[in-house]
């Protein structure tokens, strides 16, 4: 037991740490292990060892961890596959009470996903390239639902991820899920009379090798890639009183608003904006040209 450490939290939950792994004792006495895909039940042998250590916990080193981003907390937005997005209102051991709209449900902690978890899973799928579009759209939809006001744009800027691409993946995922929900059990959407669409499980897929190669190439593109800041765009978040924020939003609609903030950025880093008038003018011109080009494309 010398290599073990135990943490007992105020809500009654118990965690044991052993060789870099984290285990949790559930309210029914069973044990689960934290994995990349959430909490998973341990083997019977491992459960007996952990329970024996728990019964002799006075011999184990006591620790107190700082809460992580995806540890469950009160008022935290979470996602549940059965009820959708909600907010935590009570926590007791492994049972969590979540408000989904006007209704509250008691949900097992293993069935909940925080925004940090969804973001981590999405990044894993983005790097691997496996089932990329559907899985990315699924995780992005969860992340977006768990974002508070203004956090969605911050999340996209963090990974330098185009908003149009994210919205397109979410729309494709939601359309696919809507289509699946409309299919009756046992229903086949292909026409069995068409011999070209009649697929046999015993027949090799002629496109399998091509798909594997595409997945391999997509995965190689992402090797070593790390999230980086946008080279020219700077997104900041500041808190202001509601009445001041309302005035700022109205003022920002004026044509000279962007030029004002560009000059303010130069002053912020100690540079004289008057010496960079040409650069500021070029940036404003580029922005206006891109907007007019996008409008033309929409008109076409």
N, C-alpha and C positions, 0 to 999 in steps of 0.2 A: 504493500500500500504506500510505500515511500515515494513512488512515482505519481501518485494521484493527488488531486486537489479538489476541494468541494466548495461550492458556493450556495448558500441558502439566502434567498431573497425575502423581502418583506411580504410579498404576496403569497409566500408559502412554497414557491417553486424551488426545486433542487437541481443543481447541475454538478456533474463530476467531470473533471478534465484529466485525461490520461494519454500521455505521449502525443500531445498536439490535437487530440480528438475531444470533442465535447459531447457529453451524454446528458439526457434530461429524464428525470423521473416523472412519469405522468400521474394524474390523480388516481388512476386505478392500480398503481403499483408497477406498471410495465415501464420499460426503458426504451428510449429512442436516441438515435445518433444524428447529429447535424451533418448534412451532406450538401453538395452543390445544388441538388434539386429539392432541398427542404429536409424535414425531419423524417427519418426512416426507422422502422422497428429493428432492434438488434436481434442477434441469434439467442436461442435459449441459454446457451453456455455463457455468452457475454452478459446476459441479463442476470444470471445467478451470481456472477462475480461482482457486478455492480451493486446488486442488492445486498450482498454480504458486506461490501465496503460501506454501503449506506447505513447498515445496522451497526457498524463499528465506526461511525463517522467522527467520534471523538479522537480517533487515532490518525485522522487524515488532516493534512494542512488546510487551513481555512483561507479562502481568497475572496476578494471583492473586485469584480471587473467593472470598468467603466462601460456604460451602455453603448451599444453599437447603433449604426443607422437603422438596421432592420430589426432590432429588438422592439417588441411591442410596447407601446406606451399609450396612456389615456389621450383621447382626442386625436389619435393618429389615424390618417386615412389608410384603409386597407382594402384588399380585393378578395372576394370569395367566389369561387366558380358557381356556387349554388344560388347566391343572392346578388352578386355584382359588387359595386363599390359602396363602401360605408365608412363609418367612423367609430372607433372604439370608445365605449362608455364605461366599461368595467372589466377588470382582469382578476381572476382568481385561479391560481395554479395554471393548469392547461386549458381551462374553460374561459373563453373570452366573450363578453356581451358586446355586440356590434349593432349600431343603429343604421339600418338600410332604409333611408328615407324616413318615413314616419313609424316604421315597425322595427322592433328590436328582436334579435335572435341570438341565442347562445351557440357559439361556434367553437369547435376545437381549434387550438392555436395552430396545429399542423395544416389546417385547411385555409389559412390566411396568408396573404402575400403582401408585403410592404412595397412601397415604391422603390426602395433601394434594392430589394431582391429582384423585382421585375426588371430594373435597369441592369443589374448584373447578368441576369439570364439573357436579356436581349443582346448585350454586348458579346456574350459567349456565342450566340447564334450568328451574330454579325461577323465575328472573327472566323468561325468554322465554315460558313457557307452552306451547311447542311440544312435542307428544307427551309432555305433562307427566307423566301418571301412570306410564306404562311406564318412561320414561327416569329419572324421579326414583326409582322403586322399584329400578331397576337400580343406579344410583349409590349409593343409600342402602345397598343390600345389600352392595356392595363396601366402603363406609366402615365399616359395622358389623363385617364380617369382619376388617378391618385394625385395629380398635380393640383396645387392650389393656384389661385389667380396669379398669373405672371410666371409660374414656375415652368410651364411647358416650353416657352421660348428660351428660358435659361438652360433647360436640359438640352435642347437642340443646339444651342450655341456652344455648350460644353464639349460636344462631340463633333462640332462643325458639320452637322447633319442637315441637309436641305429640308425645309418644312414641307415643300410640295411632295418630296419623296416619302416622308413619314406619313402624311395625310393619305397618299395614294396606297401605301401598304396597309394602313388601317382600314381604308375603304374596301380594299380587296378581301381582307380578312373578314370584315363584317358581312360582305356580300356572300362569301363562301359559307359562313356560319348560318346566314339566313337561308341559303339554298339548301343546306343540309337539314335544317329544322323543318323544311317543307316536304322532305322526302319521307314517305311512309316506310315502316319496317319491311324489308324484303323487296322493296321496289328497285328496279333497275332502270336507270335513266337512258341506257343505250338501247338501240333498236336491235333486238335479237334476230330479226329477220335479215339484217345486214351482216353478211359473213365477214366483212372487213373489220367490223366493230365487235364481233363476237370473240372475246378474249378467253383463252383457256389458261388456267394456272400452271398446267404442265408444259406449256409452250414457253420457250425462252423469249425474253423481251429483246427485240432487235435493237432498241435504242438505249439499252442499259449501259453499254460501254461508253457511248457518247455522253450520257448524263454524268457518269462517274468522272469522265475527263473534264467536263465543265465544272463540276464541283471541286475537283482537284485544282484547276486553274484559279477558281474563285478564292479558294483557301490560300493559295500561294500569294495572291495579291495582298492578303491581309496579314501575312507574317511580318511581325515587327512593327506593325502600324500602331501608333499610340494617339489618343485624342490630343488635339492641339487647338490653340486659339485661332480664330479667324484672322487672316493677315491684315484686313482693312476695317472690319466692323468691330465696334466695341459696345457691348451691352452691359449696362450697369443697373442696379436696383437700389433705390433709396426710398425711405419712408417719409411721407409728408402728411400733414393734416388733410382731411377730405376736401375742405373748401379750397385749400391751396392747390391740391392735385387737380381738382376740377378746372381751375383757372389755367393751370399749366397745359392741360389737354386741349383746351380751347385755343390757347396761345400758340401751341405747336402746329396748328393748322395753317398758320400764316406762312407765306412764301419764304420769308427770311429766317425762319426758325432754325433750320438745319445749319445755316451759315453762322448763326449766333453760337450754337453749341460747338461747332467746329473751332471757332475762335476761342471759346472757353476752354476746350481741351488743350490748345497750345499754351494758354495762360496757366493751366493746371500743372503742366510739366516744366514751367519756367521759361517758355519760349515766347518771343514777341510775334503775335499773329500778323502784325503789319508787314513783317519781313517775309511772311509766307502767304501773301495775298494770292499769288498766282496758283499755289498748290490748293488753297481753299477754293478758289474759283473753279479749278479743274475738277475737284471732287464734287462740287455742286453740279457742274455741267454733266459729269458722268452719271450722277444719280438721276438727273432729269431725263437724260437720253435713255437710260435703261427703263425708266418708267414709261416714256412715250413709246419705246419699242414694244414693251409688254402690252400696252394698250392697243397698238396696231395689230399685234398677233391675236389678241382677244377679238378684235373687230373682224379679222379675217375668218 
